[in-house]
Amino acid sequence: MANFAKPDGPRFSVDVYQNEYLPEGGSQVDAIVTVTATGGGTLGGAAVAPGRPSAAVAVMVDCSGSMDYPPAKMRGAREATAAAIDTLRDGTRFAVIGGTHVAQEVYPGGGRLAVADATTREQARQALRRLTAGGGTAIGTWLRLADRLLSAADVTLRHGILLTDGRNEHESPADLRATLDACAGRFTCDARGVGTDWDVKEVTGIASALLGTADIVADPAGLAADFTRMMETAMGKEVADVALRVWTPLGATLRFVKQVAPAVEDLTHRRTETGPRAGDYPTGSWGDESRDYHLSVTVPPAGLGQEMLAARVSLVVPQPDGTVQNLGAQGLVRALWTDDMAASTAMSPQVAHYTGQAELAQAIQQGIDLRKAGDFDGATAKLGRAVQLANASGNADTAKLLAKVVDVVDAATGTVRLKTRVTEADEMTLETRSTKTVRVKK
């Protein structure tokens, strides 16, 4: 384990969990890399103290016509945005955007950001009272306005919160994709769907592209509490744009890099080449927290008793001048060839656990897609496998969500029956939260 403290932020550490023994001719090395940041200060609420990072936040509120059906949605959105603004640290820059088929500056306006204090919070609340519903939905325009406003601020951390209740009907999927590509790495964004008329893959896709979280708030009454929690987490972030830098030796191939806790997120295709045999994988902003990553490397087979470094993992923060700040924490993934069958065939408990969690997320998503397509036998098989995996890994939250979609006959064997009646909210909650994992018991 190696660790490093930023002078004005948290201390980072890296731990590697793996079975480094390979049989003769073996070439696949798997490891779980745990990255932990500690000592970064308190979450939310406090004024910006000396050394605290400066931050800017844009809250994007869906104001399309459907937000008036029922009226509780618009009311809940106003209250939730006000609650989020109340949670901002004094000195934080912020803006509120009203989203329809166009994006409008609700507060403060004029292409500016407000600076959070008692006066601007009250002014923002007054502006929110004037929000009304009407028009279509073009989420890309909201994100582009947020990007323009956030990028104008000379701050360390830039974050968005996006709320929608409907599908992105007034721009093409390609337009939204282009916007997400343009905004990726410029700010992070949490996305929420309220009610049950929005598209799960759309909302989770926004959060995934912008390294934020996604969730459903089926009942508008729950929005204020959810927005408060989101903003508290955002205010607890201390370091932006942290990248996982992975070096592999000559002849080795990185099969994949996935975040596996607190949620499954495949980072493999987000690699930026940074030099000979090294690449960076974006992880977004960090506060006091811990995350797990699964690395899989193919190495050239070597003779019995030989050892090699299969990968070296470090943490870096890219700087505006093209250089990087190395956060010092480093982890080593090793390969050692042996003729001891017991050693070479044992699977690391951490690798086994997270391989199962990734399969669990995939089984749920495939099961729901098959159910929607009318393939009930296929859906039953996939969701049965999901129940079995959730039961085996102790993922109680996911097991509870699955039990609202299937009747569980035997969790251990994955024997289930599809429920004949499933509420849309229950199915969407399962799909939205399918990638959430439980930590392995160390």
C-alpha positions as CSV (number, residue, x, y, z in Angstrom):
1,M,0.0,0.0,0.0
2,A,1.2,3.5,-0.8
3,N,-0.4,6.7,0.4
4,F,0.0,10.4,-0.1
5,A,-1.6,13.6,1.3
6,K,-2.4,16.6,-0.8
7,P,-1.2,19.6,1.1
8,D,-4.8,21.0,1.1
9,G,-6.9,17.9,0.7
10,P,-7.4,14.3,1.6
11,R,-4.8,11.5,1.9
12,F,-5.1,8.9,-0.9
13,S,-4.1,5.3,-0.4
14,V,-4.1,2.3,-2.8
15,D,-4.5,-1.4,-1.8
16,V,-4.3,-4.3,-4.2
17,Y,-6.1,-7.6,-3.6
18,Q,-5.3,-10.5,-5.9
19,N,-4.1,-14.1,-6.2
20,E,-0.7,-13.4,-7.9
21,Y,0.0,-17.1,-8.6
22,L,-0.4,-18.4,-12.1
23,P,-0.1,-22.0,-13.4
24,E,2.5,-22.9,-16.0
25,G,1.4,-21.3,-19.3
26,G,-1.1,-19.0,-17.4
27,S,-1.5,-15.5,-18.7
28,Q,-4.5,-13.8,-17.1
29,V,-4.0,-11.7,-14.0
30,D,-7.0,-10.1,-12.1
31,A,-6.8,-7.7,-9.2
32,I,-9.1,-5.5,-7.2
33,V,-7.6,-2.1,-6.5
34,T,-9.1,-0.2,-3.6
35,V,-8.6,3.6,-3.7
36,T,-9.4,5.5,-0.4
37,A,-9.4,9.2,0.3
38,T,-9.4,10.2,3.9
39,G,-9.0,13.4,6.0
40,G,-10.4,15.8,3.5
41,G,-12.6,17.7,6.0
42,T,-16.3,17.8,6.7
43,L,-19.2,17.4,4.4
44,G,-21.3,20.3,3.3
45,G,-22.8,23.2,5.2
46,A,-19.6,25.1,6.4
47,A,-18.3,28.2,4.8
48,V,-15.3,27.9,2.4
49,A,-12.5,27.7,4.9
50,P,-8.9,28.5,4.0
51,G,-7.6,25.6,1.8
52,R,-11.1,24.4,1.0
53,P,-11.6,24.0,-2.8
54,S,-13.7,26.5,-4.6
55,A,-16.8,25.1,-6.3
56,A,-19.5,26.0,-8.8
57,V,-22.8,24.2,-9.1
58,A,-25.6,24.4,-11.8
59,V,-29.0,22.9,-11.0
60,M,-31.0,22.0,-14.1
61,V,-34.8,21.7,-13.4
62,D,-37.1,20.2,-16.0
63,C,-39.9,22.8,-16.7
64,S,-41.5,20.9,-19.6
65,G,-45.3,20.7,-19.8
66,S,-45.5,17.3,-18.2
67,M,-44.1,18.6,-14.9
68,D,-47.6,20.0,-14.2
69,Y,-49.1,16.4,-14.3
70,P,-49.5,16.1,-11.4
71,P,-48.8,19.6,-10.1
72,A,-46.9,18.0,-7.1
73,K,-44.0,17.4,-9.5
74,M,-43.3,21.1,-10.2
75,R,-43.9,22.0,-6.6
76,G,-41.5,19.2,-5.5
77,A,-38.9,20.4,-8.0
78,R,-39.0,24.0,-6.7
79,E,-38.8,22.8,-3.0
80,A,-35.9,20.4,-3.8
81,T,-33.9,23.1,-5.7
82,A,-34.4,25.5,-2.8
83,A,-33.2,22.8,-0.3
84,A,-30.2,22.1,-2.5
85,I,-29.3,25.8,-2.6
86,D,-29.7,26.0,1.2
87,T,-27.0,23.2,1.5
88,L,-24.4,25.1,-0.5
89,R,-21.3,26.3,1.4
90,D,-21.1,30.1,1.6
91,G,-18.9,31.3,-1.3
92,T,-19.9,28.6,-3.7
93,R,-20.9,29.8,-7.1
94,F,-24.2,28.6,-8.4
95,A,-26.9,29.0,-11.0
96,V,-30.4,27.6,-11.6
97,I,-31.4,26.6,-15.2
98,G,-35.0,25.9,-16.3
99,G,-35.1,23.2,-19.0
100,T,-37.6,22.8,-21.8
101,H,-36.9,22.4,-25.5
102,V,-34.6,25.4,-24.8
103,A,-32.5,26.2,-21.7
104,Q,-33.2,29.3,-19.7
105,E,-31.3,31.0,-16.9
106,V,-33.7,31.2,-13.9
107,Y,-31.1,32.6,-11.5
108,P,-29.0,34.8,-11.4
109,G,-29.2,35.4,-15.2
110,G,-27.0,37.4,-17.5
111,G,-24.6,34.5,-18.1
112,R,-23.4,34.8,-14.6
113,L,-23.1,32.7,-11.5
114,A,-24.3,33.9,-8.1
115,V,-22.1,33.6,-4.9
116,A,-23.9,31.7,-2.2
117,D,-24.8,33.7,0.9
118,A,-28.0,34.5,2.8
119,T,-29.1,37.2,0.3
120,T,-28.5,35.2,-2.9
121,R,-30.2,32.1,-1.4
122,E,-33.3,34.2,-0.7
123,Q,-33.2,35.7,-4.2
124,A,-32.9,32.2,-5.7
125,R,-35.9,31.0,-3.7
126,Q,-38.0,34.0,-5.0
127,A,-36.9,33.2,-8.6
128,L,-37.9,29.5,-8.1
129,R,-41.4,30.5,-7.1
130,R,-41.9,32.0,-10.6
131,L,-41.0,28.6,-12.3
132,T,-43.9,27.3,-14.4
133,A,-44.3,24.2,-16.6
134,G,-44.7,24.4,-20.4
135,G,-42.8,23.3,-23.5
136,G,-40.8,20.2,-24.6
137,T,-37.6,18.5,-23.5
138,A,-34.1,18.9,-25.0
139,I,-31.7,17.9,-22.3
140,G,-28.6,18.6,-24.4
141,T,-29.4,22.4,-24.4
142,W,-29.6,22.3,-20.6
143,L,-26.2,20.7,-20.3
144,R,-24.6,23.0,-22.8
145,L,-25.8,26.1,-20.8
146,A,-24.6,24.5,-17.6
147,D,-21.2,24.0,-19.2
148,R,-21.0,27.6,-20.4
149,L,-21.9,29.0,-17.0
150,L,-19.7,26.6,-15.0
151,S,-16.6,27.0,-17.3
152,A,-16.7,30.8,-16.8
153,A,-15.9,30.3,-13.1
154,D,-12.3,30.1,-11.9
155,V,-13.0,27.3,-9.5
156,T,-11.6,23.9,-8.6
157,L,-14.8,21.8,-8.7
158,R,-17.6,22.0,-11.2
159,H,-20.8,20.0,-10.6
160,G,-24.3,19.8,-12.1
161,I,-27.6,18.3,-10.8
162,L,-30.2,17.4,-13.4
163,L,-33.8,16.6,-12.8
164,T,-36.2,15.3,-15.5
165,D,-39.6,13.7,-15.6
166,G,-39.8,12.8,-19.3
167,R,-38.0,11.5,-22.4
168,N,-35.6,13.7,-24.4
169,E,-38.1,14.1,-27.3
170,H,-37.0,17.4,-28.8
171,E,-33.5,16.5,-29.9
172,S,-32.0,13.4,-31.4
173,P,-30.0,10.8,-29.4
174,A,-27.0,11.7,-31.5
175,D,-27.4,15.4,-30.4
176,L,-27.5,14.4,-26.7
177,R,-24.5,12.0,-27.2
178,A,-22.5,14.8,-28.9
179,T,-23.3,17.1,-25.9
180,L,-22.3,14.5,-23.4
181,D,-19.0,13.9,-25.3
182,A,-18.4,17.7,-25.3
183,C,-19.1,18.1,-21.5
184,A,-17.3,15.0,-20.4
185,G,-14.3,15.9,-18.2
186,R,-15.5,19.5,-17.8
187,F,-18.0,19.0,-15.0
188,T,-19.5,16.1,-13.1
189,C,-23.3,15.6,-13.0
190,D,-25.8,13.7,-10.9
191,A,-29.1,12.9,-12.8
192,R,-32.5,12.1,-11.3
193,G,-35.7,10.9,-12.9
194,V,-38.9,11.9,-11.1
195,G,-42.1,9.9,-11.6
196,T,-42.2,7.1,-14.1
197,D,-42.4,8.7,-17.6
198,W,-38.6,9.1,-18.2
199,D,-36.2,6.8,-19.9
200,V,-33.9,4.9,-17.5
201,K,-31.1,4.3,-20.1
202,E,-31.2,8.1,-21.0
203,V,-30.8,9.3,-17.4
204,T,-28.2,6.6,-16.3
205,G,-26.3,7.4,-19.6
206,I,-26.1,11.1,-18.6
207,A,-24.8,10.3,-15.2
208,S,-22.3,7.7,-16.5
209,A,-20.9,10.0,-19.2
210,L,-20.4,12.8,-16.6
211,L,-19.2,10.6,-13.8
212,G,-22.1,11.2,-11.5
213,T,-24.9,9.2,-9.9
214,A,-28.3,8.3,-11.2
215,D,-31.5,7.4,-9.3
216,I,-35.2,7.4,-9.4
217,V,-37.4,9.6,-7.2
218,A,-40.8,7.9,-7.9
219,D,-42.7,10.2,-5.5
220,P,-42.0,13.9,-5.9
221,A,-42.3,14.3,-2.1
222,G,-38.9,12.6,-1.8
223,L,-37.1,15.1,-4.0
224,A,-36.1,17.7,-1.3
225,A,-34.4,15.0,0.8
226,D,-32.6,13.5,-2.2
227,F,-31.4,16.9,-3.5
228,T,-30.1,17.8,0.0
229,R,-28.1,14.5,0.1
230,M,-26.7,15.1,-3.4
231,M,-25.6,18.6,-2.6
232,E,-24.1,17.6,0.7
233,T,-22.0,15.0,-1.2
234,A,-21.0,17.5,-3.8
235,M,-19.9,20.0,-1.1
236,G,-17.8,17.2,0.4
237,K,-15.7,16.8,-2.7
238,E,-12.1,18.0,-2.4
239,V,-10.2,17.0,-5.5
240,A,-11.5,17.2,-9.1
241,D,-10.5,15.2,-12.2
242,V,-8.7,12.4,-10.5
243,A,-7.5,9.8,-13.0
244,L,-6.4,6.2,-12.4
245,R,-3.1,5.8,-14.3
246,V,-2.3,2.2,-15.3
247,W,1.1,1.1,-16.6
248,T,1.6,-2.3,-18.1
249,P,4.9,-3.9,-19.2
250,L,5.9,-4.7,-22.8
251,G,3.9,-7.6,-24.2
252,A,1.0,-7.2,-21.6
253,T,-2.5,-6.2,-22.6
254,L,-5.1,-4.5,-20.4
255,R,-8.3,-6.5,-20.9
256,F,-10.5,-4.1,-18.9
257,V,-10.7,-1.5,-16.1
258,K,-14.0,-1.3,-14.3
259,Q,-15.2,0.5,-11.2
260,V,-16.9,-2.2,-9.2
261,A,-17.9,-0.3,-6.0
262,P,-19.9,1.6,-5.0
263,A,-21.4,0.9,-8.5
264,V,-20.3,-1.0,-11.6
265,E,-19.0,1.4,-14.3
266,D,-16.9,0.2,-17.2
267,L,-14.0,2.6,-17.8
268,T,-12.1,0.6,-20.4
269,H,-13.1,2.7,-23.4
270,R,-12.4,6.0,-21.6
271,R,-8.6,5.5,-21.7
272,T,-6.4,8.4,-22.6
273,E,-2.9,7.4,-23.7
274,T,-0.3,9.1,-21.5
275,G,3.0,7.7,-22.7
276,P,4.7,4.3,-23.4
277,R,2.3,1.6,-22.2
278,A,0.4,3.9,-19.8
279,G,-3.1,5.3,-19.9
280,D,-5.4,7.4,-17.7
281,Y,-9.0,6.4,-16.7
282,P,-11.2,9.2,-15.4
283,T,-12.8,8.8,-11.9
284,G,-14.2,12.3,-11.4
285,S,-14.2,14.2,-8.1
286,W,-13.3,12.8,-4.6
287,G,-14.1,13.6,-1.0
288,D,-13.8,11.3,2.0
289,E,-14.6,8.0,0.3
290,S,-13.4,4.6,-1.0
291,R,-13.9,3.0,-4.3
292,D,-13.0,-0.4,-5.8
293,Y,-11.7,-1.1,-9.3
294,H,-11.2,-4.4,-11.1
295,L,-8.2,-4.6,-13.4
296,S,-7.7,-7.6,-15.8
297,V,-4.4,-8.0,-17.6
298,T,-3.1,-10.6,-20.1
299,V,0.7,-11.1,-19.6
300,P,3.2,-13.1,-21.7
301,P,3.5,-16.6,-20.1
302,A,6.8,-17.2,-18.2
303,G,8.6,-20.1,-16.7
304,L,7.9,-21.7,-13.3
305,G,9.3,-19.6,-10.5
306,Q,9.5,-16.5,-12.5
307,E,7.8,-13.3,-11.4
308,M,6.8,-10.1,-13.1
309,L,5.1,-6.8,-12.5
310,A,1.8,-7.1,-14.4
311,A,0.5,-3.5,-13.8
312,R,1.3,-0.5,-11.8
313,V,-1.6,1.7,-10.7
314,S,-1.2,5.4,-9.6
315,L,-3.4,8.4,-9.2
316,V,-2.9,11.7,-11.1
317,V,-4.7,15.0,-11.5
318,P,-4.2,16.6,-15.0
319,Q,-3.1,20.3,-14.8
320,P,-4.2,23.1,-17.2
321,D,-0.6,23.3,-18.6
322,G,-0.7,19.7,-19.8
323,T,1.4,18.3,-16.9
324,V,-0.1,16.1,-14.2
325,Q,0.1,16.3,-10.4
326,N,0.9,12.8,-9.1
327,L,-1.0,12.0,-5.9
328,G,1.8,9.6,-4.9
329,A,-0.4,6.6,-4.0
330,Q,0.6,3.5,-5.9
331,G,-0.4,-0.1,-6.2
332,L,1.4,-3.0,-7.8
333,V,-0.2,-6.0,-9.5
334,R,2.1,-9.0,-9.7
335,A,2.3,-12.3,-11.6
336,L,4.2,-15.3,-10.2
337,W,4.3,-18.7,-12.0
338,T,4.1,-21.8,-9.8
339,D,3.5,-25.6,-10.1
340,D,1.5,-25.5,-6.8
341,M,-2.0,-26.3,-8.1
342,A,-3.7,-25.2,-4.9
343,A,-2.0,-21.8,-5.1
344,S,-2.6,-21.2,-8.8
345,T,-6.2,-22.3,-8.9
346,A,-7.4,-20.3,-5.8
347,M,-9.5,-17.3,-6.7
348,S,-9.0,-14.1,-4.8
349,P,-12.2,-13.6,-2.6
350,Q,-12.3,-9.9,-3.7
351,V,-12.0,-10.8,-7.4
352,A,-14.7,-13.5,-7.1
353,H,-17.0,-11.2,-5.2
354,Y,-16.9,-8.3,-7.7
355,T,-17.0,-10.6,-10.8
356,G,-20.3,-11.8,-9.3
357,Q,-21.5,-8.2,-8.7
358,A,-20.8,-7.2,-12.3
359,E,-22.7,-10.3,-13.5
360,L,-25.5,-9.4,-11.2
361,A,-25.9,-5.9,-12.8
362,Q,-25.8,-7.4,-16.3
363,A,-28.3,-10.1,-15.5
364,I,-30.8,-7.6,-14.1
365,Q,-30.5,-5.3,-17.1
366,Q,-30.8,-8.2,-19.6
367,G,-33.7,-9.6,-17.6
368,I,-35.7,-6.3,-17.7
369,D,-35.0,-5.8,-21.4
370,L,-36.2,-9.4,-22.2
371,R,-39.3,-8.8,-20.1
372,K,-40.1,-5.6,-22.0
373,A,-39.6,-7.5,-25.3
374,G,-42.1,-10.2,-24.2
375,D,-39.5,-13.0,-23.8
376,F,-40.8,-14.1,-20.4
377,D,-38.8,-17.4,-20.3
378,G,-35.5,-15.5,-21.0
379,A,-36.4,-12.8,-18.5
380,T,-37.2,-15.5,-15.8
381,A,-33.8,-17.2,-16.4
382,K,-31.9,-13.9,-16.2
383,L,-33.7,-12.5,-13.2
384,G,-33.5,-15.9,-11.5
385,R,-29.7,-15.8,-11.9
386,A,-29.8,-12.2,-10.5
387,V,-31.6,-13.4,-7.4
388,Q,-29.1,-16.2,-6.9
389,L,-26.1,-13.8,-7.2
390,A,-27.7,-11.2,-4.9
391,N,-28.4,-13.9,-2.3
392,A,-24.9,-15.4,-2.5
393,S,-23.1,-12.0,-2.2
394,G,-25.3,-10.6,0.5
395,N,-26.6,-7.7,-1.6
396,A,-29.8,-7.3,0.4
397,D,-30.9,-4.0,-1.2
398,T,-30.9,-5.5,-4.7
399,A,-32.5,-8.7,-3.4
400,K,-35.4,-6.6,-2.1
401,L,-35.8,-4.7,-5.4
402,L,-35.8,-8.1,-7.3
403,A,-38.5,-9.4,-5.0
404,K,-40.9,-6.7,-6.3
405,V,-40.5,-8.0,-9.8
406,V,-40.3,-11.7,-9.3
407,D,-41.7,-14.2,-6.8
408,V,-38.7,-16.0,-5.3
409,V,-39.3,-19.7,-4.9
410,D,-35.7,-20.6,-3.9
411,A,-33.0,-17.8,-3.7
412,A,-30.1,-20.2,-3.4
413,T,-30.9,-21.9,-6.7
414,G,-32.3,-18.8,-8.4
415,T,-35.8,-20.4,-8.9
416,V,-38.2,-17.6,-9.5
417,R,-41.6,-16.8,-11.2
418,L,-42.2,-13.4,-12.9
419,K,-44.9,-11.4,-11.1
420,T,-47.9,-10.9,-13.3
421,R,-48.4,-7.4,-12.0
422,V,-45.4,-5.1,-11.5
423,T,-45.6,-1.4,-11.0
424,E,-43.7,0.8,-13.4
425,A,-41.9,2.4,-10.4
426,D,-40.7,-0.9,-9.1
427,E,-39.3,-2.0,-12.4
428,M,-37.6,1.3,-13.1
429,T,-36.1,1.4,-9.6
430,L,-34.6,-2.1,-10.1
431,E,-33.2,-1.1,-13.5
432,T,-31.8,2.3,-12.3
433,R,-30.2,0.8,-9.2
434,S,-29.0,-2.4,-10.9
435,T,-25.4,-1.4,-10.9
436,K,-25.1,-0.6,-7.2
437,T,-22.9,-3.1,-5.5
438,V,-22.1,-4.2,-1.9
439,R,-18.5,-4.0,-0.7
440,V,-16.6,-7.3,-0.2
441,K,-16.0,-8.2,3.4
442,K,-12.3,-7.6,3.8
